[in-house]
């Protein structure tokens, strides 16, 4: 397959969540290749990630990330917490940097050829859209399975910088959304400024100014669709609304687990009535 495989184009659709997202969907043939590469990369890279990277990893997940966040808040109720995320994460990933990071641990030329082909497929797509002869050199398609592990590989550089260089009381990341706990406000402000510089200079990423907040842990934090306090948590109103709008027979089990784990059992009957309607 090395030197022969070419990636087809993408179908696109917009998902309106907290913000509109352009989902690029590859065809079935390409998705098979994505799955093979994902299964190949996971055992190579997952062991290099910090423990508290919780998205798109075996044995991790959204509910566990929320529980872990609350455990940190209980442990450090008098600390300060910085919550932030990346502005247009997948669109901003530098493809040259991404390829360099992949080559740190992957040496098989066939695997690297396939990975480069998948990355370049989106580069070519962007260049075509822009009617430009020069490719963008930025971005990964949100819809690709390989993009999930590549995003973790990319942000692993930031994770390790925070944990091993800045050494906060605690740090947790889910997707491109993180919490950082520090006992002293001035120290946390300094960490925030230096982290911005690291993201810009090393990874070509920018913190989203709309989600870049520092506050006392004891006051709680809105994170991953949930309002979390050291001794309690509840779904945010907008999260409940999205659950109600999207509820159907295919996802009811997942949504029941989300609602029961965050809001207790009192809201489960509402979901059941909504489903019957």
C-alpha positions in Angstrom: 0.0 0.0 0.0 3.0 2.3 0.5 3.3 4.6 -2.4 0.0 3.4 -3.9 -2.7 4.5 -1.5 -4.4 7.8 -2.1 -7.1 9.5 0.1 -10.4 10.4 -1.4 -12.2 13.7 -0.8 -14.6 14.5 2.1 -18.3 15.0 2.5 -19.1 17.9 4.8 -21.9 18.7 7.2 -22.3 21.3 10.0 -23.0 20.2 13.5 -24.6 23.0 15.6 -23.5 22.4 19.2 -22.2 25.1 21.5 -20.8 26.5 18.2 -21.1 25.4 14.6 -18.5 22.7 13.6 -17.7 21.6 10.1 -17.5 17.8 10.2 -15.4 16.3 7.3 -16.5 12.7 6.6 -14.3 10.3 4.7 -15.6 7.5 2.6 -15.8 3.9 3.9 -12.5 2.8 2.2 -10.6 5.6 3.9 -12.3 5.1 7.3 -11.0 1.5 7.2 -7.5 2.8 6.8 -8.1 5.4 9.6 -9.2 2.5 12.0 -6.1 0.4 11.2 -3.8 3.4 11.9 -5.7 4.3 15.1 -5.3 0.7 16.4 -1.6 0.8 15.3 -0.9 4.1 17.0 -2.8 3.7 20.3 -0.4 1.2 22.0 2.6 3.3 20.8 1.4 6.6 22.0 -1.1 6.1 24.8 1.6 5.1 27.3 3.4 8.4 26.8 0.3 10.5 27.7 -0.1 11.9 31.2 -2.6 10.1 33.4 -5.0 13.1 33.4 -5.5 13.4 29.6 -9.1 11.9 29.5 -10.4 12.2 26.0 -10.4 9.4 23.3 -8.3 7.0 25.4 -9.0 3.4 26.6 -10.5 3.4 30.1 -11.1 7.1 30.2 -14.0 9.3 29.0 -16.3 12.2 29.8 -17.9 10.9 32.9 -14.6 9.9 34.4 -13.1 13.3 33.6 -15.9 15.1 35.4 -15.5 12.9 38.5 -11.7 13.4 38.4 -12.3 17.2 38.2 -14.5 17.1 41.3 -11.9 15.0 43.2 -9.3 17.7 42.5 -11.8 20.4 43.7 -12.4 18.4 46.9 -8.6 18.0 47.5 -7.8 21.7 46.9 -10.9 23.7 47.8 -8.9 26.8 48.8 -6.8 26.8 45.6 -7.3 28.8 42.4 -8.4 27.0 39.2 -7.7 28.1 35.6 -10.1 26.8 33.0 -9.3 27.4 29.4 -9.5 25.8 25.9 -8.0 26.3 22.4 -9.5 28.5 19.8 -10.5 26.4 16.7 -8.2 23.6 17.8 -8.5 21.2 14.8 -8.3 24.0 12.3 -5.2 25.4 13.9 -3.0 22.3 14.2 0.2 22.9 12.2 0.6 20.0 9.9 4.4 20.2 9.7 4.7 20.1 13.5 2.2 17.2 13.6 4.3 15.2 11.2 7.4 15.9 13.2 5.8 14.7 16.4 4.6 11.5 14.8 8.1 10.7 13.7 9.4 10.8 17.2 7.9 7.3 17.9 6.7 5.9 14.6 9.6 4.7 12.4 7.8 2.4 10.0 7.9 4.1 6.5 4.6 2.5 5.4 2.8 3.8 8.5 4.3 7.3 8.0 3.4 7.3 4.4 -0.2 6.6 5.2 -0.3 9.2 8.0 1.2 11.8 5.8 -1.3 11.0 3.1 -4.2 11.4 5.5 -2.8 14.7 6.8 -2.2 16.0 3.3 -5.7 15.0 2.2 -7.1 17.7 4.3 -4.4 20.2 3.3 -5.3 19.6 -0.3 -9.0 20.0 0.5 -8.4 23.4 2.1 -6.2 24.5 -0.7 -8.9 23.5 -3.2 -11.6 25.4 -1.3 -9.4 28.5 -1.2 -8.7 28.2 -4.9 -5.1 28.6 -4.0 -2.0 26.9 -5.5 -0.4 26.9 -2.1 -1.8 24.4 0.5 -2.8 25.6 3.9 -0.4 23.5 6.0 -2.9 23.8 8.8 -5.8 21.7 10.2 -7.0 18.2 10.7 -10.5 17.0 9.8 -12.7 16.7 12.9 -14.5 13.6 11.5 -11.4 11.4 11.1 -10.7 8.8 13.8 -7.0 9.4 13.3 -7.5 13.1 14.2 -8.6 12.2 17.7 -5.3 10.5 18.6 -3.3 13.0 16.6 -4.9 15.8 18.7 -3.8 14.0 21.9 -0.3 13.6 20.5 -0.2 17.3 19.6 -1.5 18.5 23.0 0.7 16.0 24.9 3.4 18.6 24.4 1.4 21.1 26.3 0.3 18.6 29.0 3.9 17.6 29.7 5.0 21.3 29.8 2.3 22.1 32.4 2.8 19.0 34.5 6.6 18.7 34.4 7.7 22.3 34.0 5.0 24.4 35.7 4.2 21.7 38.3 0.7 22.9 39.5 -1.2 21.2 42.3 -3.2 19.4 39.6 -4.0 19.5 35.9 -6.6 17.8 33.8 -7.4 17.9 30.1 -10.4 16.6 28.1 -10.1 17.4 24.4 -8.8 20.9 24.2 -10.4 22.0 27.5 -8.4 21.9 30.7 -8.3 22.8 34.4 -5.2 23.8 36.2 -5.1 24.1 40.0 -2.6 26.3 41.9 -2.6 27.5 45.5 -1.3 31.1 44.7 -3.2 33.5 42.4 -0.1 35.3 41.2 1.7 32.0 40.4 -1.3 30.9 38.4 -1.5 34.2 36.5 2.2 33.7 35.6 1.5 30.1 34.5 -1.3 31.3 32.3 0.9 33.9 30.6 3.8 31.5 30.0 1.4 28.8 28.8 0.0 31.2 26.2 3.5 31.8 24.9 4.3 28.1 24.8 1.1 27.3 22.8 1.8 30.1 20.4 5.5 29.6 19.8 5.7 25.8 20.0 2.3 24.6 18.7 0.8 27.6 16.8 -2.3 27.5 19.0 -4.2 30.3 20.6 -6.3 30.2 23.8 -10.0 31.0 23.3 -10.5 34.4 25.0 -14.1 33.4 25.7 -13.0 30.5 27.9 -10.0 31.7 29.8 -11.0 32.1 33.4 -9.4 32.0 36.9 -11.4 31.7 40.1 -11.5 30.2 43.5 -12.0 26.4 43.4 -14.7 26.7 46.2 -16.9 28.8 43.9 -17.2 26.0 41.4 -16.4 25.8 37.7 -18.4 25.1 34.5 -16.6 22.3 32.8 -17.6 19.7 30.1 -21.3 20.8 30.3 -21.5 20.4 34.0 -21.3 22.9 36.9 -19.0 21.4 39.4 -18.3 22.3 43.1 -16.2 20.5 45.6 -19.3 18.8 47.1 -21.8 18.8 44.2 -22.4 19.0 40.5 -25.3 19.5 38.1 -25.9 19.6 34.4 -25.8 23.1 32.9 -29.2 24.3 31.5 -27.8 24.4 28.0 -26.6 20.8 28.4 -30.0 19.6 29.5 -31.6 21.4 26.5 -29.2 19.7 24.1 -29.9 16.3 25.7 -33.7 16.9 25.3 -33.3 18.0 21.7 -31.2 15.0 20.6 -32.7 12.2 22.6 -33.8 9.2 20.6 -33.7 5.4 20.9 -30.1 5.2 19.7 -28.6 7.4 22.4 -31.0 7.1 25.4 -28.6 4.8 27.3 -25.7 7.3 27.1 -27.9 10.2 28.0 -29.5 8.4 30.9 -26.0 7.6 32.3 -25.0 11.3 31.9 -28.1 12.6 33.6 -28.1 10.1 36.5 -24.4 10.5 37.2 -24.5 14.3 37.4 -28.1 15.2 38.5 -29.1 12.0 40.3 -32.3 10.1 39.5 -34.8 12.9 39.8 -34.4 13.9 36.1 -34.5 10.5 34.6 -38.3 10.3 34.4 -38.3 13.5 32.3 -36.0 11.8 29.8 -38.3 8.8 29.7 -41.4 10.9 29.1 -39.5 12.9 26.4 -38.6 9.6 24.7 -42.2 8.4 24.8 -43.4 11.6 23.2 
